[in-house]
Amino acid sequence: MSDEPKTLWSSDRGLQLWRYGVGHLQLSLRTPWSDDYPDVVRLAFSSVLRVELSTHYRGPVRLLLVDRHGPYPEALSRPAKLVEIRGADAEGFLAAGTMRITRETREGTVLEVLVSENMSSEW
């Protein structure tokens, strides 16, 4: 990996923690409802091994693939990938096996798949 982290996704919109299920290692973040946008963007992670998140991130927001994160042991980064979330007002971190980012109606109908990555394999 180069010194610059790879940007996985970015947006001018903010993000909020939507759901975290420890039993199934699932994490969901999404953009808040807004009169400015008729849709929401949902970030779904599975095989989540580590979470260090804020409940809200003011935009702009970027998700970055990193080689290491603070005290998180590098040996534990496999089979997951390490992702930092950087917002205008907060930063976070997670280690996960898969990531899917979709644009959806407020009712949850998928309009577009923006990113779908099996983060367990090498890219």
Backbone torsions as a table, in degrees:
resi	resn	phi	psi	omega
1	MET	NA	147.8	177.0
2	SER	-79.7	174.7	178.8
3	ASP	-68.4	-29.6	178.6
4	GLU	-83.8	126.0	177.8
5	PRO	-67.4	148.5	177.9
6	LYS	-77.6	130.3	175.6
7	THR	-80.8	119.5	178.8
8	LEU	-84.9	-34.6	-178.1
9	TRP	-166.9	147.7	175.1
10	SER	-146.8	156.1	-179.0
11	SER	-159.5	153.0	172.9
12	ASP	-78.8	-16.0	-179.8
13	ARG	-77.8	156.4	175.5
14	GLY	-81.0	174.7	177.5
15	LEU	-132.8	152.6	171.9
16	GLN	-136.7	147.4	175.1
17	LEU	-67.1	125.9	-174.8
18	TRP	-107.2	-43.6	-178.0
19	ARG	-159.4	140.3	174.0
20	TYR	-137.4	117.7	-179.9
21	GLY	-111.7	105.7	-177.2
22	VAL	-64.6	-41.3	-176.1
23	GLY	-59.8	-34.7	-179.1
24	HIS	-112.1	9.6	177.3
25	LEU	54.5	43.8	-177.7
26	GLN	-110.2	141.9	177.5
27	LEU	-136.7	135.1	178.3
28	SER	-132.6	128.5	172.4
29	LEU	-119.1	154.9	175.2
30	ARG	-155.5	162.0	176.6
31	THR	-75.7	145.1	179.0
32	PRO	-69.8	154.6	173.2
33	TRP	-63.7	141.0	-178.1
34	SER	-151.4	145.3	175.0
35	ASP	-66.6	-19.2	-179.9
36	ASP	-75.1	-20.6	-176.8
37	TYR	-132.6	132.4	178.6
38	PRO	-81.9	-3.6	-175.1
39	ASP	-129.2	175.3	172.6
40	VAL	-127.4	156.1	174.2
41	VAL	-110.8	126.6	-178.4
42	ARG	-111.8	130.9	176.2
43	LEU	-109.9	115.1	-177.8
44	ALA	-114.9	126.5	178.3
45	PHE	-119.3	142.9	174.3
46	SER	-130.1	168.9	-172.7
47	SER	53.5	46.1	-178.2
48	VAL	-78.6	122.4	-177.3
49	LEU	-102.9	-23.4	-177.1
50	ARG	-152.5	140.2	179.7
51	VAL	-137.4	126.6	171.9
52	GLU	-135.4	86.6	-171.5
53	LEU	-127.8	154.2	168.2
54	SER	-89.5	162.6	178.8
55	THR	-81.2	-21.7	179.3
56	HIS	-140.4	145.3	174.3
57	TYR	-130.6	119.6	176.4
58	ARG	-78.7	139.6	-178.5
59	GLY	-73.5	159.0	3.6
60	PRO	-74.2	153.9	-177.5
61	VAL	-126.2	140.7	175.2
62	ARG	-131.6	141.5	170.7
63	LEU	-106.5	126.3	-175.5
64	LEU	-122.5	136.8	173.1
65	LEU	-84.6	123.7	-177.3
66	VAL	-122.3	158.2	178.6
67	ASP	-79.6	-34.0	-178.1
68	ARG	-152.5	163.4	179.0
69	HIS	-145.4	110.4	175.8
70	GLY	41.5	-126.3	-176.4
71	PRO	-82.6	0.2	-177.8
72	TYR	-66.8	119.8	-175.6
73	PRO	-61.4	128.9	-179.2
74	GLU	-57.7	-33.7	-178.8
75	ALA	-63.1	-25.4	-179.6
76	LEU	-84.6	-3.3	-178.1
77	SER	-72.6	-12.7	176.7
78	ARG	-107.0	135.9	8.8
79	PRO	-87.5	4.0	-177.9
80	ALA	-84.9	164.6	171.5
81	LYS	-105.6	152.9	-178.9
82	LEU	-100.0	126.2	-174.7
83	VAL	-125.9	128.3	172.2
84	GLU	-102.4	140.2	175.0
85	ILE	-109.5	123.7	179.7
86	ARG	-121.6	114.7	175.9
87	GLY	-108.8	178.2	-179.7
88	ALA	-66.3	-26.8	-173.9
89	ASP	-124.2	-2.8	-176.5
90	ALA	-158.5	158.5	175.1
91	GLU	-128.9	154.8	179.3
92	GLY	-149.2	179.0	-176.2
93	PHE	-151.4	146.5	171.6
94	LEU	-152.4	155.4	173.8
95	ALA	-120.8	122.8	-174.4
96	ALA	-145.1	161.2	180.0
97	GLY	-93.1	-35.0	179.1
98	THR	-136.8	154.2	179.0
99	MET	-141.1	136.2	175.3
100	ARG	-138.4	127.4	179.1
101	ILE	-119.0	124.2	-177.6
102	THR	-128.7	151.7	170.2
103	ARG	-99.7	126.9	-172.4
104	GLU	-133.3	160.0	169.1
105	THR	-70.7	166.6	177.7
106	ARG	-63.3	-22.8	179.2
107	GLU	-84.5	-7.7	175.9
108	GLY	102.8	4.7	176.6
109	THR	-75.0	126.3	-178.8
110	VAL	-72.2	124.0	177.5
111	LEU	-96.3	-32.7	-175.2
112	GLU	-162.2	138.4	171.6
113	VAL	-92.0	117.0	-177.9
114	LEU	-87.7	-41.3	179.7
115	VAL	-146.4	136.7	173.1
116	SER	-142.0	109.9	-174.3
117	GLU	-129.8	130.6	166.1
118	ASN	-87.5	100.5	-172.0
119	MET	-79.7	-2.2	179.4
120	SER	-78.5	-24.1	-179.6
121	SER	-99.9	161.8	178.7
122	GLU	-72.0	142.5	179.7
123	TRP	-91.1	NA	NA
